[in-house]
Amino acid sequence: MTDLATKPEADVADLPGGPYDIEFFFDPGCPFAWQTSQWVRRVMELKGITVGWRFISLKFINEENDEYFPGMRDAQHQGLRYHRICAAAREQFGNDAVNDLYRAWGEAYWNTEAEGEFPDKIAAGFANADRAKLVASVGLPESLLEAADDDSWDPLIRAESDEAFRRTGDDVGTPIITYLPSGHSLFGPVISKVPDDDTAVAFYDALRVFADFPEFSELKRTKRAPLDLPLFR
């Protein structure tokens, strides 16, 4: 694993307001990234850590993947459109604006209760996560909505997606977290449920031990509890 401090030239720009304790790469359409972000936000409150938000696009990283669940390709495109809004917001208003937009999206999208099969649930989530309402709810200007269809933001989103894999290596997914100042990154943690406060802090402290040891690369189990999200109940 490459130590970012020794890399001669950064692939992406520094985040505004940084450096942060961690950098969190997310796709708004990934339920596992959302669960992990809720854990991270709780640790922010309990330990006072700071978080910089970066983008990793499921649409871009799955461009050559022809195996999709019904509705998945459209879902990833809709995630890209929201990424563009977040990118425009970050440029104009900084890192906190991305935090607010991502949280608003997740609370609206993943907390939707819906009947039916997977495509029906995804459609219900999108219907509830109305972009205009979300932008207004966090006090940002309506003009940001124009970014949703502006593909000039795509090179930035693609570059950050590539940077996430540069930091971890290939064959991982979302979320990816970089732990600073070491600059070491890990895929995950992949969690189905947000832990209680004591566990949340202990979990973070343990992960820092793993992440900050440069020779550590992997722990994994494929047995997984169902996602504790209203959209999937």
Secondary structure, DSSP 8 states (H G I E B T S, - for coil): ---GGG-SS-SS---TT---SEEEEE-TT-HHHHHHHHHHHHHHHHH---EEEEE--HHHHTTT-----TTHHHHHHHHHHHHHHHHHHHHHH-HHHHHHHHHHHHHHHTT----SSHHHHHHHHHHHS-HHHHHHHTT--GGGGGGGG-GGGHHHHHHHHHHHHHHH-SS--S-EEEETTTTEEEE----SS---HHHHHHHHHHHHHHHTSTT--------------GGG-
